Every structure is written in structure tokens, then in C-alpha cells.
Amino acid sequence: MTPQQNTLKIAWLDECNKCKFSEYANVHTTKGRDDYLYEGDYVSCPNCDNEGCIETDMGCAYVSWEYEE
């Protein structure tokens, strides 16, 4: 049985580097919650559909956007 994937609206991640939307990012995760995300969780911008993934460093999560300026 495959775990169910949830979509979370996360407001504390960095803004989208493509369109600068900063209200929230959609994080698609099977294990994460509003205050704890996992390496490899898929991220999308609800404004321009830019994509990325969650990366972690020393217990801190951040988004690595696909679009590079």
C-alpha cells in the first residue's frame, strides 16, 4: 500500500525565485506536516508553477527551486 500524499500550504519557505510569490508554497509530502518537512518533498509555486524540492541542512528545511535566475 502506497502512503497517501498530502499537499500543505507552507508560508515559512523562501519566495519563488521565478515570480517572487511569497505568501506560501505548495509542498507535496507523504510524511511532512506544517512545521516539519522532509528532504525530497516536492514543492510547487501556486502562482507560476515553478517546481522544486525540499533540502535540509543541520535540521533546517529550505526549498531548492528548479528555475535558476
Secondary structure in CASP SS format (residue, H / E / C, confidence):
PFRMAT SS
TARGET T0000
AUTHOR 0000-0000-0000
METHOD secondary structure of the structure
MODEL  1
M C 1.00
T C 1.00
P C 1.00
Q C 1.00
Q C 1.00
N E 1.00
T E 1.00
L E 1.00
K E 1.00
I E 1.00
A C 1.00
W C 1.00
L C 1.00
D C 1.00
E C 1.00
C C 1.00
N C 1.00
K C 1.00
C C 1.00
K C 1.00
F C 1.00
S C 1.00
E C 1.00
Y C 1.00
A E 1.00
N E 1.00
V E 1.00
H E 1.00
T E 1.00
T C 1.00
K C 1.00
G C 1.00
R E 1.00
D C 1.00
D C 1.00
Y E 1.00
L C 1.00
Y C 1.00
E C 1.00
G C 1.00
D C 1.00
Y E 1.00
V E 1.00
S E 1.00
C C 1.00
P C 1.00
N C 1.00
C C 1.00
D C 1.00
N C 1.00
E E 1.00
G E 1.00
C E 1.00
I E 1.00
E E 1.00
T E 1.00
D E 1.00
M C 1.00
G C 1.00
C E 1.00
A E 1.00
Y E 1.00
V E 1.00
S E 1.00
W E 1.00
E C 1.00
Y C 1.00
E C 1.00
E C 1.00
END
